[in-house]
Amino acid sequence: MGEHERLVVDYKLLESSKTNLRDIKKALKGIDKHRADIHDIWGHESIAGKMEQFVSNWDNYRRELLDNVEDLGKQVETALTSFEKLDLDLKNASEKKRGQKGGN
């Protein structure tokens, strides 16, 4: 097999992606805590009403975004775990094969 036909997995990238997605998930879940903090700064009732409508719409999109981030996080975790297992399996198979050759 030629050099260009190898699969190279960047474990650091997968690990940092997993961490970043976990942080994004945490931030998206924590946004609700700030809703009451900013309500007083909206001022006039018509502005407050529009902002409340905006926040309500944002909540819907945020939930959808959160679902997507969670799904992506699971996919990254699965890929990372699968590649690590495959690496270990290939290492063990290679060592077994070398052991069989050396024992003859």
C-alpha atoms as a printed R data frame, in Angstrom:
    type eleno elety resid chain resno       x       y      z
1   ATOM     1    CA   MET     A     1   0.000   0.000  0.000
2   ATOM     2    CA   GLY     A     2   1.409   3.413 -0.972
3   ATOM     3    CA   GLU     A     3   1.965   6.325  1.398
4   ATOM     4    CA   HIS     A     4  -0.933   8.267 -0.105
5   ATOM     5    CA   GLU     A     5  -3.391   5.466  0.577
6   ATOM     6    CA   ARG     A     6  -3.073   5.610  4.373
7   ATOM     7    CA   LEU     A     7  -5.719   6.969  6.654
8   ATOM     8    CA   VAL     A     8  -4.288   9.460  9.123
9   ATOM     9    CA   VAL     A     9  -6.440  10.300 12.128
10  ATOM    10    CA   ASP     A    10  -5.739  13.523 14.011
11  ATOM    11    CA   TYR     A    11  -6.546  12.482 17.586
12  ATOM    12    CA   LYS     A    12  -5.690  15.922 18.970
13  ATOM    13    CA   LEU     A    13  -8.228  17.495 16.626
14  ATOM    14    CA   LEU     A    14 -10.904  14.982 17.599
15  ATOM    15    CA   GLU     A    15 -10.192  15.507 21.310
16  ATOM    16    CA   SER     A    16 -10.255  19.302 21.016
17  ATOM    17    CA   SER     A    17 -13.437  19.116 18.928
18  ATOM    18    CA   LYS     A    18 -15.054  16.990 21.635
19  ATOM    19    CA   THR     A    19 -14.005  19.512 24.298
20  ATOM    20    CA   ASN     A    20 -15.133  22.515 22.247
21  ATOM    21    CA   LEU     A    21 -18.526  20.958 21.513
22  ATOM    22    CA   ARG     A    22 -18.984  20.171 25.219
23  ATOM    23    CA   ASP     A    23 -18.184  23.835 26.042
24  ATOM    24    CA   ILE     A    24 -20.594  25.117 23.389
25  ATOM    25    CA   LYS     A    25 -23.310  22.821 24.735
26  ATOM    26    CA   LYS     A    26 -22.719  24.118 28.268
27  ATOM    27    CA   ALA     A    27 -22.859  27.747 27.080
28  ATOM    28    CA   LEU     A    28 -26.056  27.204 25.107
29  ATOM    29    CA   LYS     A    29 -27.727  25.512 28.064
30  ATOM    30    CA   GLY     A    30 -26.676  28.322 30.413
31  ATOM    31    CA   ILE     A    31 -28.070  31.203 28.364
32  ATOM    32    CA   ASP     A    32 -31.510  30.969 30.007
33  ATOM    33    CA   LYS     A    33 -29.970  32.100 33.300
34  ATOM    34    CA   HIS     A    34 -29.274  35.550 31.811
35  ATOM    35    CA   ARG     A    35 -32.779  36.191 30.472
36  ATOM    36    CA   ALA     A    36 -34.054  37.836 33.670
37  ATOM    37    CA   ASP     A    37 -30.853  39.842 34.060
38  ATOM    38    CA   ILE     A    38 -31.450  41.859 30.885
39  ATOM    39    CA   HIS     A    39 -35.238  42.265 31.020
40  ATOM    40    CA   ASP     A    40 -34.991  45.542 32.977
41  ATOM    41    CA   ILE     A    41 -32.714  47.205 30.403
42  ATOM    42    CA   TRP     A    42 -35.232  46.842 27.556
43  ATOM    43    CA   GLY     A    43 -37.118  49.911 28.707
44  ATOM    44    CA   HIS     A    44 -40.376  50.805 26.977
45  ATOM    45    CA   GLU     A    45 -43.026  48.072 26.850
46  ATOM    46    CA   SER     A    46 -43.162  48.010 23.026
47  ATOM    47    CA   ILE     A    47 -39.409  47.417 22.883
48  ATOM    48    CA   ALA     A    48 -39.634  44.914 25.716
49  ATOM    49    CA   GLY     A    49 -42.385  43.070 23.832
50  ATOM    50    CA   LYS     A    50 -40.328  42.865 20.647
51  ATOM    51    CA   MET     A    51 -37.268  41.739 22.567
52  ATOM    52    CA   GLU     A    52 -39.330  39.085 24.334
53  ATOM    53    CA   GLN     A    53 -40.512  37.864 20.922
54  ATOM    54    CA   PHE     A    54 -36.925  37.809 19.683
55  ATOM    55    CA   VAL     A    55 -35.753  35.908 22.758
56  ATOM    56    CA   SER     A    56 -38.585  33.413 22.351
57  ATOM    57    CA   ASN     A    57 -37.627  32.803 18.710
58  ATOM    58    CA   TRP     A    58 -33.968  32.542 19.718
59  ATOM    59    CA   ASP     A    59 -34.935  29.930 22.326
60  ATOM    60    CA   ASN     A    60 -36.424  27.764 19.580
61  ATOM    61    CA   TYR     A    61 -33.362  28.102 17.350
62  ATOM    62    CA   ARG     A    62 -31.062  27.618 20.318
63  ATOM    63    CA   ARG     A    63 -32.773  24.317 21.187
64  ATOM    64    CA   GLU     A    64 -32.337  23.168 17.584
65  ATOM    65    CA   LEU     A    65 -28.701  24.271 17.607
66  ATOM    66    CA   LEU     A    66 -28.172  22.534 20.947
67  ATOM    67    CA   ASP     A    67 -29.611  19.300 19.523
68  ATOM    68    CA   ASN     A    68 -27.247  19.543 16.551
69  ATOM    69    CA   VAL     A    69 -24.243  20.248 18.795
70  ATOM    70    CA   GLU     A    70 -25.152  17.259 20.991
71  ATOM    71    CA   ASP     A    71 -25.503  14.994 17.932
72  ATOM    72    CA   LEU     A    72 -22.184  16.170 16.522
73  ATOM    73    CA   GLY     A    73 -20.527  15.643 19.892
74  ATOM    74    CA   LYS     A    74 -21.792  12.058 19.969
75  ATOM    75    CA   GLN     A    75 -20.500  11.474 16.435
76  ATOM    76    CA   VAL     A    76 -17.060  12.849 17.323
77  ATOM    77    CA   GLU     A    77 -16.966  10.696 20.461
78  ATOM    78    CA   THR     A    78 -17.963   7.604 18.443
79  ATOM    79    CA   ALA     A    79 -15.340   8.336 15.783
80  ATOM    80    CA   LEU     A    80 -12.639   8.868 18.388
81  ATOM    81    CA   THR     A    81 -13.508   5.679 20.265
82  ATOM    82    CA   SER     A    82 -13.756   3.665 17.042
83  ATOM    83    CA   PHE     A    83 -10.406   4.875 15.707
84  ATOM    84    CA   GLU     A    84  -8.699   4.222 19.051
85  ATOM    85    CA   LYS     A    85 -10.112   0.684 19.125
86  ATOM    86    CA   LEU     A    86  -9.103   0.099 15.510
87  ATOM    87    CA   ASP     A    87  -5.562   1.316 16.236
88  ATOM    88    CA   LEU     A    88  -5.312  -1.032 19.203
89  ATOM    89    CA   ASP     A    89  -6.719  -3.961 17.200
90  ATOM    90    CA   LEU     A    90  -4.265  -3.313 14.362
91  ATOM    91    CA   LYS     A    91  -1.368  -3.043 16.836
92  ATOM    92    CA   ASN     A    92  -2.336  -6.315 18.507
93  ATOM    93    CA   ALA     A    93  -2.764  -8.088 15.153
94  ATOM    94    CA   SER     A    94   0.627  -6.797 13.993
95  ATOM    95    CA   GLU     A    95   2.341  -7.929 17.205
96  ATOM    96    CA   LYS     A    96   0.657 -11.330 16.959
97  ATOM    97    CA   LYS     A    97   1.780 -11.708 13.355
98  ATOM    98    CA   ARG     A    98   5.355 -10.728 14.275
99  ATOM    99    CA   GLY     A    99   5.297 -13.191 17.159
100 ATOM   100    CA   GLN     A   100   4.194 -16.001 14.876
101 ATOM   101    CA   LYS     A   101   6.946 -15.231 12.368
102 ATOM   102    CA   GLY     A   102   9.597 -15.035 15.091
103 ATOM   103    CA   GLY     A   103   8.490 -18.292 16.690
104 ATOM   104    CA   ASN     A   104   9.028 -20.381 13.529
